[in-house]
Amino acid sequence: MIKRVTRNLSTLILVLLMSFALQFCASQKEDLKGTDIAETFQSGMDYLEKENYIKAEEVFTFIIYNDPAGAYADDAQFYLAETYYARDEFLVAISEYDRLIRRMKNSSFVENAFWRKTEAYCELSPDFRLERDMTDKALKYLYDFLEIYPESTHRSDAEVLILEMREKLARKLLESAKLYDTLREYESAVFYYDSVIEEYSDTRLYASARLGKAGDMVALERWSEARELMNSIAVSGRADLSPKEALTLRTLGEKVLEASPTTGN
């Protein structure tokens, strides 16, 4: 009997608590509707402009959860993501941009959300000496962005970032080639130089890779290939060489000239 009374009392308390919670949520929504939602949103924007990202996050989150179908829901969602981006919390920012892209497909913020997500992946791209996974992701989203929004105002910025990411990948290969040069394993070095030459001819490292390969051709006494590469650099690529590389080109040229009279190659 006592157990039954205690159980009934517990049930009554739980019902009362749930009723109170529902009334509280309803009153919160009534309060939101009773105030000017535009003013609430503007307060978040003011916090964002003042770089008070924690308070801005609170305001935008409040709008999203209390007025999810309102006129400012997508605005709040986009700028919530921006608060994380501004704090260099790029993975969280990506998640919030994605939420807007998936759930608010008709929003005018979708293109900018996609672009900012792409920029976040570029920010996460590490130094060329580290794993390339995030750089590959950044490139994927850059190409996707240009395919979906070919006339975007961000097009030129996207093209700059694509070249930046590609140069990072090319640099990784180039440094591997130089390491093999240091070890005097010239055939292995040539493999990496060729990878840059074949895959990254649009980057500034293209000339460096051709010069590196020319040096290996000289070391291997493959004079005609060395001569062909150096002529190619002289015609198109000399401007992309550093002063040190330009000196190397000149030194290699002298070696090839010295070898030419005594060889038929």
N, C-alpha and C positions, 0 to 999 in steps of 0.2 A: 504493500500500500504506500509506504513512504517513498519507495523507489519510483512508483508510478507518478506520485505528486511531484517529486523532484524532476522527473523527466518532462512532465507537462509544463512545469515552471521554466525549465531550460528552453523548451520549444517556444513558449510565450515570449521570453526575453529575446530569443533569436529573431522572431517575427517582428518584434518592436524595433530591434536594431536595424533590420533590413528596411523597415518602413521609414525609419528616420534617415537612413542613408539615401533612399530614393527621394525623399522630400528635400534633402540637402542638395542633391544633384539637380533637382528641378528648380530649386531656388537659385542655384548658381547660374543655370541657363536663363532664368528670368532676369537675374541681375545683369547678365551679359546683354540680353535683348533690351533691357531698360536703359543701358548706357549706349553711347555712340561707339559702335564697333570700329569705325574709322579712327576714332581718337585712341582706342586701345591699340590698334595696329600702329598708328603714328608714334605712340610712346615706345613701341618696340624698335621702330626705325630710328628714333632719337637715341635710344640706348646703343644701337648698332653704330650709328655715326660717331658717338662718343667713345666707341670701342669698349663699352661695358657689355661684353658679349654674354656674360652669365645672365644679366637681367634681360637682355634682348631674347635670349633663349627661353627664359621663363615666360615672357609675354607671348612669343610666337607659339610655344607649346600649348599655352592656355587657349589661344584662339583655335588651334587645330583640334583639340580634344573637346572643346565646348561648343564650337560652331563649325563642325566638319564639312557642312554643305553650304556654308556662308560665302559671301562675296569675297572675303579676304582669306579663305582657307588656303588657296594655292599660293597667294602672296606670302602668307605666314610660313608655309612649307618650304618655299624657296629660300626665304631669308633665314629660316632656322638652319638649313644646310649651310648658308653663308657664315653663320656664327661659328660653326665647326671648322669651316675652311679657313677662316681668319685666325683660328687658334692652332692651325697646322694639324688638326685632327682629321686627316684626309680620308681615312677609311670610314669614319662615322659620317663625314660629309657626303661621301659617295653613296652610302646607304640612304641618306635623306634625299639626295637628288633622285636616286632610283625610285624612292617611294612616290615622288611627284610624277615622274615619267610613267610609272605603271598605273597609278590610281587616278591621275588627273590628266588624261591624255588630250583633252580639249583645251587645256590651259595655255595661255600665251607664254608661260614660263618654261614650257617643255624644251624648246630649242636651247635656251640659255642654261637650263639644268643639265642637258646633255653635254653642252660645251664645258661647263664648270666641272662636271664629273670627269671629262677627258683631261682637263687641266690638272685635276687632282691626281690622276694616274701618272701624269708627267712629273708632278712634284714627288711622287713616290718612287720614281725611277732612280735607282741608286747609282753610285759611281761605277764607271765602266769595268772596274776590277771585280765587282761583285756579281751576283747572279743576275741574269738578263730577263728573268720572268716578267717583272713589273714593267720593264722597258718594252717588251713584246706586247703586253696588255695595252700600254699607252699607245703604241702604234696601231693596234687593232682598232681602238676606239677613235683614234684620229681619222683613220681611213673610213670607218663607219660613219663618222660625223659628216665628212665631206660627201659621202655617197648619199646620205639622207638629206643633207642641207647644202647642195652644191652652190647655191646663191647666197649663202650666209655671209653676214658682215664679218664673221670670224674666220673666213676662208684663208686670208693671208696669214693670220696668226697660226692657224692650223698647219699651213705649209711650212712655216718657220719651225714649229715644234716637230714636225715630221723629220725635217732635215737634222734637227738637234738630236732626236732619238736615234736616227740612222747613223749619225756620226759617232754616237756613243757605242753602238754595236760594232761599227767599223774600227774604232779605236781599240776595242777589246781584241779583235783579230790582229790588228797591226802590232800591238804590244806582244802578242804571242809569237809573231814572226820575228820580232827583234830579239826576243828571248832565245829563240833557236839560232839566230845569227851569233849571239854571244857564245853559244855552245858550239858554234861552227858546224851546226847541222843544217847546211844550206838547203838541201832538198826539202826538209820539213818546213823551213822558213818560207820557201817559195810557195808551198801549199797554202799557207795563210795569206801571203801577199796576193796570190791569185784569187783567193776568196774575196778580198777587198776589191780587187780590180774588176771582178765579174759581177759582184753583188752591190757595190756601193760607188759606182762611177759618178753619181750625182753629188758626192760629198767632197769636201776639201782634202780629205785624206787619200783620194784617188792618186794624186801626183806623188804623195809620200810612199804609197804602196808600190808604184811603178819604179820609183827611185830605189827602194829597198830591194826589189827584185833585180834591178839592173846591177846593184852591188853584188848580189849573189851570183849573177851570170858572170861577172868579172872574176869572182872568187873561184867559180867552176870553169873559168876560161872558155866560156861560151860567148865569144866576142860579138858575133853578129846579132845575137839576141840582146846583148847589153847595148850595142849601138842603136838598134831599132827602138828600144825603150827610151833611151836618152834623147833621141831625135823627137820622139813623140812628146816627151816632157817639154822640150825646148819650144815646140810648136804650140802646145796647149797644156799648161800646167805649171810653168815656171813661177807664175805669180802666187801660186798656192804653197810654194816651198818657203820654209823659214830661212833666214840668212845662213844658218849652219847647214841646212840641206842644200842650199844653192852652192855652197862651197864644196860639199860632197859631190854634187853633180859635176862641178868643174874638175875635181880631182879624178873622178871616174872617167871623164872624157879624155883626160890626158893619158890615163892608163890604156884606154882602148886605142887611142892614136898611136901610142908606142908599140902596141901589139900588132896593129894592122899590117905593117910592112912585112912582118915575118910570118904571117898566117894567111891562109887563103880563106878564112872564115869571115 
